[in-house]
Amino acid sequence: MGSVDTKSRRPWELIYFEEFKTRTEAMKREDFLKSGQGRKWLDEKFKK
């Protein structure tokens, strides 16, 4: 069963995808995207 918080917000639409060879690379990217610099990058990439 999914989270009650997100269940009502369906269907999901995938707008961006990155693939990594290792879990370590993916976790480093996630850490970057959660940083101030990474959030700025996301804001610029996905301006509405």
C-alpha positions as CSV (number, residue, x, y, z in Angstrom):
1,M,0.0,0.0,0.0
2,G,1.2,3.5,-0.8
3,S,1.3,6.6,1.4
4,V,-2.0,8.2,2.2
5,D,-0.4,11.6,1.5
6,T,0.4,10.9,-2.1
7,K,-2.4,8.4,-3.0
8,S,-4.8,11.2,-3.9
9,R,-2.3,12.9,-6.2
10,R,-2.4,10.4,-9.0
11,P,-1.5,9.8,-11.7
12,W,2.1,10.7,-11.6
13,E,3.9,12.2,-14.6
14,L,7.7,11.5,-15.0
15,I,9.3,14.8,-16.2
16,Y,13.0,13.9,-15.7
17,F,15.1,10.8,-15.4
18,E,18.8,10.1,-14.6
19,E,20.4,6.7,-14.6
20,F,23.5,5.7,-12.7
21,K,25.8,2.7,-12.8
22,T,26.1,2.4,-9.1
23,R,24.0,3.2,-6.0
24,T,26.9,5.3,-4.7
25,E,26.8,7.6,-7.7
26,A,23.0,7.9,-7.4
27,M,23.3,8.8,-3.7
28,K,25.9,11.4,-4.4
29,R,23.6,13.0,-7.0
30,E,20.7,12.9,-4.6
31,D,22.9,14.7,-2.0
32,F,23.8,17.3,-4.5
33,L,20.2,17.9,-5.6
34,K,19.2,18.4,-2.0
35,S,21.9,21.0,-1.4
36,G,21.5,24.7,-2.0
37,Q,23.4,24.6,-5.2
38,G,21.4,21.5,-6.4
39,R,18.1,23.2,-5.6
40,K,19.2,26.2,-7.6
41,W,20.0,23.9,-10.5
42,L,16.6,22.2,-10.3
43,D,14.8,25.6,-10.1
44,E,16.6,26.8,-13.3
45,K,16.0,23.5,-15.1
46,F,12.3,23.2,-14.3
47,K,11.1,26.8,-14.5
48,K,7.4,26.9,-15.0
